[in-house]
Amino acid sequence: MQPQDLMLMLFGSYALDRGVCLGAGGIIEALGRAGVSTHATRSTLSRMVGRDLLHRQPAGRKMYFGLTDRSAAILRDGRVRIWQNGAVNDRWDGTWTLLSFSLPESMQRERHDLRSRLAWSGFGPVQGGLWIAPGRVDAAGIVASLGLAAHARVFFAAADSGTDIAGLIEDAYDLSEQAERYAAFLSRWADPATGGDPLGTRLRLSAEWLDAIRRDPRLPVEHLPADWPAAPAQKVFRALSEAYREPALRIADGLLDALPISSSR
């Protein structure tokens, strides 16, 4: 895991929506428990400030760091993906979101940005400029946020009864790549070593799980291979997350120096 991923997990667990900044000393020690060096943590803090993911708040001779609106939005999205949506889509109503777009060759950067956002939001390419995603997705909001509304059309539809949905999914999505992410997570966490630091372990667990699911389009489970590993991987994650929750919280409470976010910010 990259230090930034672990940093976001730390702030997501102990600062998000609490109106507080975290002291640098506690951050350094917390990430040290997850295997990150002091130098790497300090460098990561500076980079995240530069990327508008954290803001500095000095207090006397101490320096505190808090979430920005941008990073808070990222973490709330991750929280929804982990705890509300989950990795198993077993309540699909048969609806697909279709997005058709056409961009001139001069807009290659915009095309790349659009495809990246679509992939993040669960879309897969069917052919040419036609992408699909299961369920009702705010595709109009995606293209509008990129200034591309004039180049795209959005539809909600259901497949004809004769459509091979499993084949459609295999054509539009790289199932093997996503399955490998879940298999790697299971290999790492299905039988974790005991005796590790609860706070550091939970930070690594959460960061690795978010990395596994963040590119998962949450395809309908009834059209996935019978041995699809998302369900067992999610079961392992939730059991371990709950097991480490209270021990990690006790350590964090005694370690992290929290300061209310300044009203002048």
Beta strands, then each sheet from edge to edge (+ up, - down):
strand 1: 20-23
strand 2: 54-59
strand 3: 62-67
strand 4: 95-101
strand 5: 124-127
strand 6: 130-134
strand 7: 152-158
strand 8: 258-260
sheet 1: 2+ 3- 1+ 8-
sheet 2: 5+ 6- 4+ 7-
end
